[in-house]
Each structure stands twice: as C-alpha cells, then as structure tokens.
C-alpha cells in the first residue's frame, strides 16, 4: 500500500560479511532464514533481495548473510508471495516498474535471480500472487495495457516460468469502474477465488470485493461492501484470508474495517461488516495473517498489531495487541510456517528496520523478540539503514515483502 515515509535509522556494519554457523541447528519447526525484498532508499542503486539469519541458535542470528541486486533501480519493491512456496522459487513485484521478479531460494545463502517480466496478456502492474495446486501462479494485475486512462485489470494464471496460461478481466463498469485488482485468496476446496480492488496509485477508491470460479476464472459476483459502525471503513478493500474451515473468508480494508463473506459456494454470496478499528488518513490498516482461530491485523493508526479471536467470525473480539513506538507504523506481517514467529516491516521509524514478534497459538498473545536486533543499533530490530552490503556500498534500503524459509 502506497504510504511513504522517510525516516531511517543508522546501521552498524560490522556483521556485514558473516555467514550462519555450520554447527548451529534450529528446532525442526523453526525457519533458519528470513527473506526480504528491499528497495534502495535513494533510488540510485539496484534494488535487491536480502537473506537474514533467523536461527536463534546461530552465532550470526539477526545478521544479513546474503544479498542479491536485481539490476533495476527504483522499482519500489512491494509484495512478495505471502509465504514461501514448496518449490523454493519466490515471486515478488517491483510495483512502480510493473515488474515481477522470480527468485531461486533453494540454496538460501546463495539466492539467484531466475528472471523478470512486466505486462502479461492484456494487463500491467502485477500486485499479488497465489500458488495453485498445479504449481502455477494466479496473479492480480491492476490495469489494462495501452489505455489512455487507467482501466480495470484482471487475473492472470502463469506457469512457473511466467508464461500466460489464461487471463480474464475484472471489469464490472455497471457496478464499479474504480476496481483495480489488488490481492487474492484461492479456495480450491470450493472452487472459488476472492479478490480485492484497491488502486495502488490512489487515483480512485473502490469498495468492491469480487468472487470468481477457479476452474474457468469466471467472474461470478462484484459486491460493494456496506458501511460499518464508523461509516467510512468501506473504502480500499485490502487483503482476503480464508479461515481454518477452508470456506469462510474475512477481508479487511485499508480504512480499518473487517468484513465476512458468506455463501461462497453459491452464486449469491453476501458480505457483511463485522469489526472496525480507529482510522485516520494516513496511515492505514494493512496486511493480516490467520493463526488458528486468530486474525492478526496490522493497525497503522494505532501503531499496533491486534489479535482478534474470530472463532465466531460474526463477532470478532480483541484478545491481545502488540503496541509499537508512536513513530512506528506496522504494515506487512508474515507467519513462520509451523512456528510462532511473525516478521514485521512498515513505515516511519520502521521504514528501514525489520522486527520479529512471537504469537502464542493458544491465547493469541503477542510479544516482540528482543534478541532479533543489530548489535550496537539504537533501536530494536535488524537495521537496513546501513551503508555497506555484500553487493557493495549502496547505502540505506527499505524492506517491504518478507517471508520465512521453510523449516
């Protein structure tokens, strides 16, 4: 989401060239590495991919152990896939460049760039990616190529090399001409896909959610979300996530509303408001994750990450929150596979830092990892405000999309 900030923190560079200890071993359920997609802060040098040691038993814990410049500047590194694929190949977008990058992370300390691409089919500006059972990737593209005015984009299924398998338009002008496909969730058990509609350029504001049939990518419904308690939480539909039952979907908005979709197995699903948190513009509420019966939600206006118990999806209730410093705005979070750790990136004083937190899977309680920090840094977390990297003295960087390696 395009909330920009400029504050960065100084970084101690002494750990630049360390590598994970060969003798260290994490617990089987823990991830050994954290992968981060980062932009060069002054947009003069290449954007790059970074690997951080996430093994608490390692002598190089919380150190950057590898970097990979992609050969493009000012792409604005944005979303990666939301979790590490089993294939070891991670997709990420440089949104301002309209470019998708494919990273080979099968050898985590030696990342490779397999290639990149821009437009696919009739669409441009890819945003989010979801893996399908056949190994292909279903991606949202915000706009149609070659139009004088920005027009609604669509969904594109791509094979593992990025070639188009099929594509379909998200346009529904009779309902909402401001739809720009943003994020998505795939529900293979019920043959459905749910997408949201926020424009990354902030030129228009949609309140649409779209429901598709997976087998043929037919658009079944375009629904405008209703007002909630505040009345202004409808705009900029953000991130859909499926709950543990595999058929209930919750969707948040950047304006800090939370909505439930019911009846997805029919052609007449409904969307109802279930929760709101405070909002002012900006910052925004942003990326959530589902942990069992809990919905974890970044709340930029509150400088916090909230845990909501959604065991009754119609009546979410807050059971915990992790409140950060008043100048820290969390935006992206991702969950460790089979683990209890969250990676956090964001804006303002978090723009060039990366935090880890722990979630209690039984209670939903959250706490920061105080050991995940750069030695000598003024503030908690791994600091990307440094000057020196493995690939050269390219200066400060801004990480955004982040995922854990598979255990």
Number of C-alpha atoms within 10 A of each C-alpha: 21 14 15 12 13 12 13 21 18 17 23 18 20 12 15 15 14 16 18 23 14 8 8 13 14 14 12 10 13 21 22 24 23 22 27 26 26 27 27 23 23 13 16 12 20 20 27 22 24 24 25 24 27 24 22 18 16 19 16 20 23 28 26 30 23 22 23 20 20 18 10 17 19 18 21 25 28 23 23 25 22 23 18 22 17 12 11 15 18 23 23 26 28 27 22 15 18 18 21 26 19 20 20 17 20 15 9 20 18 13 19 19 17 12 13 17 16 17 16 22 17 16 24 23 27 32 26 27 29 22 20 16 9 8 14 19 23 24 24 29 30 30 26 24 19 11 9 7 9 15 20 26 26 26 26 25 24 21 16 16 13 19 14 15 13 15 21 17 19 28 21 16 11 7 12 17 16 21 31 32 34 28 25 27 22 23 20 15 10 14 16 22 24 25 28 28 30 29 23 20 13 12 9 15 20 22 23 28 25 20 25 22 21 19 10 12 19 15 20 16 18 22 17 18 25 16 16 17 12 14 11 14 27 25 24 29 33 30 25 27 22 18 20 14 9 13 18 16 21 23 25 28 26 26 27 28 29 26 26 19 23 16 12 22 13 10 13 12 15 15 19 16 22 17 22 20 16 15 20 12 10 13 23 26 31 24 25 25 22 19 21 15 20 25 23 27 25 28 27 27 21 23 21 21 27 24 28 22 21 19 15 9 20 15 12 18 17 15 14 18 19 18 18 16 11 12 12 21 30 32 28 26 27 24 25 21 18 13 19 16 23 25 21 27 25 27 25 19 19 30 27 29 29 25 22 24 19 19 22 13 14 10 13 22 15 23 16 18 15 11 14 21 21 24 19 12 15 13 16 20 24 22 31 30 21 19 15 18 22 16 12 11 11 19 17 23 26 30 31 25 26 31 26 26 23 18 15
